[in-house]
């Protein structure tokens, strides 16, 4: 069914099982630590990708709306606030959009301001920044445990 395609994304939860596989490996501790660091980098990239997708669909939903006459509800990247009329995020090629959104997703992980322009974007960005803060604390705790095990 076409309506259930979104549930295919839930299969990504399977990558959590890799922790058990790494624990069962018969290799020295320093190699396990390296594999764990690669795993954390993969998880970080996965989170950045998810933020990019969520933010893209959030800004896409408001791209043609107006908050008031002459006041667009379209989101422009913060670096483009000065030159917002020349911003091509919504009209550029998909690869360019994805790379820009990856960049801004990395900024979200660092709890930077994204400049949401309407209440929906503000709500989504608040949730993403909150989840990113939680993820940061988990990742730094994992890295500390890996370094301590060496």
Residue pairs with C-beta under 8 A, 6 or more apart in sequence:
12 46
15 42
15 43
15 46
18 39
19 39
22 32
22 35
22 36
22 39
23 32
25 31
25 32
25 35
27 35
29 149
29 150
30 150
33 146
33 147
33 149
33 150
36 142
36 146
37 143
37 146
40 139
40 142
40 143
43 139
44 109
44 139
47 109
47 132
47 135
48 102
48 105
48 106
48 109
49 102
49 105
51 105
51 108
51 109
51 128
51 132
52 98
52 101
52 102
52 104
52 105
54 124
54 128
55 101
55 104
55 105
55 108
55 114
55 124
55 125
55 128
56 97
56 101
58 120
58 121
58 124
59 74
59 75
59 89
59 121
60 90
61 120
62 73
62 74
62 75
62 117
62 118
62 120
62 121
63 73
63 74
63 75
63 90
64 74
65 72
65 73
65 74
65 118
66 72
66 73
67 73
67 117
67 118
72 117
73 117
73 118
74 90
74 117
75 89
75 115
75 116
75 117
75 121
76 84
76 87
76 89
76 115
76 117
77 87
77 89
77 100
77 104
77 115
78 104
78 113
78 114
78 115
80 86
80 87
80 89
81 115
88 96
89 97
89 100
92 100
104 114
107 114
108 114
108 125
108 128
108 129
108 132
109 132
109 135
109 136
111 129
111 132
111 133
114 121
114 125
116 122
116 124
116 125
